[in-house]
Every structure is written in structure tokens, then in C-alpha cells.
Amino acid sequence: MFTTQDEWNTGYADGRHYRQLTSAERSLLSDRVPAPAEGRALDVGCGLGELAAFLSSLGYRVDAVDWSDYALSQAAATHKTATRWLHLHR
């Protein structure tokens, strides 16, 4: 378990990743939480941004927050402008 910002950055830089959304989870989110008009979502601890990007694809305006600047840079590079990427500073 990582506890410091440096540990999180190092973990992501070393290739530590968490499981991706399954197709069942994607279907459940699509079916059960469609974005309302002007719908907003907050993804705290967004990591590499998969959930944030998926919620954006459903029509949500997403703010995604993480402590790891490394993870956020990877998320922004992969998902571009799908969301607003916010770095939680210590």
C-alpha cells in the first residue's frame, strides 16, 4: 500500500496499474447512470483516468483528481481532453 505522493508516482512509473473497467461495469454505468443535461462527475483518485474518460464518453463533464502527477500526465496523454485533470497538491 502506497502512502506518500512519491510512492504513488514511483508505483505508476514502475508500471503498477489497477484493473480496467469490465464490459459488465461499462454496461451497468451506461444503463444505470446516464448523464443528465449538464451532468457533472468527480473522480477522486482517478489514477490513469479510465473511469473519468468513460464517464466523459457518456456525456458527463468530469473533473478527475489524483495525487500522482505521473498518473495524471499519463491519463491526460491517453485520454486527451476527455476530462479536466486536477493534481492534488500536498
C-alpha positions as CSV (number, residue, x, y, z in Angstrom):
1,M,0.0,0.0,0.0
2,F,1.4,3.4,-1.0
3,T,1.1,6.2,1.5
4,T,3.2,9.1,0.1
5,Q,2.9,11.0,-3.2
6,D,6.4,9.9,-4.1
7,E,5.4,6.2,-3.6
8,W,2.4,6.6,-5.8
9,N,4.5,8.3,-8.5
10,T,7.1,5.6,-8.4
11,G,4.5,2.9,-8.5
12,Y,2.9,4.2,-11.6
13,A,6.3,4.9,-13.2
14,D,7.3,1.3,-12.5
15,G,4.2,0.1,-14.3
16,R,1.9,-0.6,-11.4
17,H,-1.6,-0.4,-12.8
18,Y,-5.0,-1.3,-11.5
19,R,-7.6,-3.4,-13.2
20,Q,-9.6,-1.8,-16.1
21,L,-13.3,-1.4,-16.2
22,T,-15.0,-4.6,-17.3
23,S,-17.6,-4.7,-20.0
24,A,-20.2,-5.5,-17.4
25,E,-19.3,-2.4,-15.4
26,R,-19.4,-0.3,-18.6
27,S,-22.8,-1.6,-19.4
28,L,-24.1,-1.1,-15.9
29,L,-22.8,2.5,-15.8
30,S,-24.3,3.2,-19.3
31,D,-27.7,1.7,-18.3
32,R,-28.0,3.0,-14.8
33,V,-26.3,6.4,-14.7
34,P,-26.9,8.1,-18.0
35,A,-25.6,11.7,-17.9
36,P,-28.4,14.2,-17.2
37,A,-28.3,17.6,-19.0
38,E,-25.3,19.5,-17.7
39,G,-24.3,16.4,-15.7
40,R,-21.1,16.5,-13.8
41,A,-18.9,13.8,-12.2
42,L,-16.0,13.8,-9.9
43,D,-13.5,11.0,-10.0
44,V,-11.3,11.2,-6.9
45,G,-8.2,9.0,-7.1
46,C,-8.6,8.8,-10.9
47,G,-5.2,7.2,-11.5
48,L,-4.7,6.6,-15.2
49,G,-8.2,8.1,-16.0
50,E,-10.1,5.2,-17.4
51,L,-13.3,5.7,-15.4
52,A,-13.1,9.5,-15.9
53,A,-12.8,9.1,-19.7
54,F,-15.6,6.6,-19.8
55,L,-17.9,8.9,-17.8
56,S,-17.0,11.7,-20.2
57,S,-18.0,9.4,-23.2
58,L,-21.4,9.1,-21.5
59,G,-21.8,12.9,-21.6
60,Y,-20.7,13.9,-18.1
61,R,-18.4,16.9,-17.6
62,V,-15.7,15.3,-15.5
63,D,-13.2,16.6,-13.0
64,A,-10.6,13.9,-12.3
65,V,-8.3,14.3,-9.3
66,D,-5.2,12.4,-8.3
67,W,-2.2,12.8,-6.0
68,S,0.2,11.3,-8.5
69,D,1.3,13.8,-11.1
70,Y,2.8,10.8,-13.1
71,A,-0.6,9.1,-13.3
72,L,-2.3,12.4,-14.3
73,S,0.2,13.0,-17.1
74,Q,-0.4,9.5,-18.4
75,A,-4.1,10.0,-18.2
76,A,-4.0,13.3,-20.0
77,A,-1.8,11.9,-22.7
78,T,-4.0,8.8,-23.2
79,H,-7.4,10.5,-22.9
80,K,-6.6,14.0,-24.0
81,T,-9.4,16.4,-23.2
82,A,-12.0,13.8,-22.1
83,T,-11.9,15.5,-18.7
84,R,-10.3,18.2,-16.6
85,W,-7.3,16.6,-14.9
86,L,-6.6,18.1,-11.5
87,H,-3.5,17.5,-9.4
88,L,-4.0,17.2,-5.6
89,H,-1.0,19.0,-4.1
90,R,0.4,18.2,-0.7
